[in-house]
């Protein structure tokens, strides 16, 4: 399973002194971009290809508090994919180093062609990075993001 070790920084905290909801969303985005960068698609390459990942829905579930400067393991697994690869669902779990689940974000999105501002099927080598993720137990086939013309 793909994972990264991150820390809950000072700027990630809310008034209650635990990690804010937006911090979870920012960190899962970082992990997703690390996945693509490590597999040949750093941000500079995505910009050159004029394609990017776009989230269309995020579901965030909380289980345990995360405190300032706490080390976290953030995973990424494939929860769904359309047959053409244009739509994906990636599940990120935030765990303490003792293995306790703190939060889970399931993000559904697609691939955005940055100049045309429309959803597209990604290049095959980019799609291969998505497909290399381990699948969740509840993996499902998603509808395509491409509208019939």
Buried (B, 14 or more C-beta within 10 A) or exposed (E): EBBBEBEBEEEBBEEEEBBBEEBBBEBBBEBBBBBBBEBEBBEEEBEEBEBBBEBEEBEBEBEBBBEBEBEBBBBBBBBBBBEBBBBBBBBBBBBBEEEEEBBBBBBBBBBBBBEEEEBBBBEEEBBEBBEEBEBBEEBEEBEBBBEEE
